[in-house]
Amino acid sequence: MKKKINNILGLNLSESPDYANNNHWMYPLQIDEDIYGKGRDVLMQYLFENKIQTRPVWYLNHLQKPYKNCQNYKVKKTIELWKNTLNIPCSVNLTKDQLDKVCEILNKKKHK
């Protein structure tokens, strides 16, 4: 799935840093709207219409009311990443056909 999605211009599955091991609990998809042609919210709606559940990544802690005055560290690109990232389906229960459907729908260029 990763290879198929990363071959779609404007889409990229997030990479884990070298110092970490990813358990793939979430599968964040980063969208370059200028290249892909659609932003996060439009793509989420399109996937929903095709019966594919997605969700945005969690709202940033340092922007939440209880934490606005708390120290934050190296968060320069977080807002941009938050606006351009959504979590696509990931589960040990997903079949190859379901994964292929997600890739196929993402690869369609003529969506709303």
N, C-alpha and C positions, 0 to 999 in steps of 0.2 A: 504494500500500500504506500509506504513512504516513497519508494522510487517512482511510482506512478504519479503521486501528487507533486513531488518535487520536479517532475517533468512538465507540469502545467505552468506556463508563464504567469508570474505574479503570485503564485502560491508557494508556500514553504512550510514544512513541518519543523517546529522548533527543535533545536539540537540541545543536548545536555552538555554542560561544561565538562572539560576533561577531568575535573576533580570529583565528579558526581556520577552516580549510577541512577538511571531513570527507571522507575517501576511502571511507567506508562499508565498511571492511574488516570491521567488526563492526556489528551493528545491535542496540544494547541497548534492551530493552523494560523500562520501569519499571512496577511493579505496585503499586497502592494496594489492599492486601488488604481493607481495610474497605469500599471501594466495589465492587471487582471480585468479592469473595466468596471468592477463592482466593489463596493465597500462592505464592511462587516455586516451591518444591519440588513442591507439589501440581500446579501448572500444568505444570511440566516433565514430570512423570509422565504427565499427561493427554495432552500433545502427543506424547510417546514412544509411548503406546498408539495414537495416530492416525498413527504413522509419520512424525512430524515431529521432527527432531533439534534440540535446543537445548543450551545449556550455561550454567552460571553465569558471571558475569564472574570474572576471575582474583582469587585471594585477595589481599588488600591487602598491599602490600609492608611497610608500617610495622608489621604484626602478625606477620610471618614471623620466626622465631627469629633468623636472622642479622642482621636489621635492627631488632630491638626497641630497641636503644640508639642508633639513628641519629636524626638530626634529621628531623622531618617538619614540614610546613607546610600550614596551612589544611585540615586533614583532619577537621573537625568532623562532617560529615554522611556520611563515607565508609562507616561500618559500616551505617548505615541504608540507604544506596543499594546497597551490596553485597548485603544481605539481600533487597532488593526488586527486583533487576534480573537479567534473564537475556538471553542473546544468542539471537535468533531467526535462522532461516536467511537468509543473504545470499550471493549469488553472481551473477556475470554469466550463469551457466548456468541459473538458475531461470527457468522459464516463467511466463507470466501465470497459467495454470491452477494451478501450484504455489503461487504467491503468493496467489491467491484462496483456495486451500484453507487456507493458514495463517490468513488473515483470517477465514474461515468458522468454523474450529475455535475460534479465539480468541473469536469472537462468540457461540458457544453458551453459554448460561447454565446448562444442566442437566448440567454435568460433575461428576464425583465430588468 
